[in-house]
Amino acid sequence: MSEGSLSNENRSWRDYIKKEQLPQDYQLIAEVIGLDNTIKLAKEMSKVYIYLVSPDTLFLPAKKQYILDRYAQAGPDRPFNHRLIALETGLSIRTVYDIIADKKEELKQTKLFDDNGDD
């Protein structure tokens, strides 16, 4: 047997899948995660509708918590830099300020509610 036929005998049908033969949506996925992972995804998630929300929406809760944690850790030795945090998170400086202001307002409202509940 020739070298070529030996290698063909050891090949799986998956080895014959070419990215350009896939539907366009699958081609896009393969560009991002690779053909092997696209095949795995198709196999494991077949017949499941998946809607991928914007990363801005998907990761916003984590970014908010990160900002609030960094703000809580700030002090004289470690000043809070709104611009740097905005660059790190990909959010606008205004959004960073708003997240902190919203949390301060929430804490203020909670304290008012707690103070009024003690009577």
Secondary structure, DSSP 8 states (H G I E B T S, - for coil): --HHHHHHHT--GGGG--GGGS-HHHHHHHHHH-HHHHHHHHHHTTT-------HHHHHHHHHHHHHHHHHHH--SSS---HHHHHHHHT--HHHHHHHHHHHHHHHHHHHHHHHHHT-
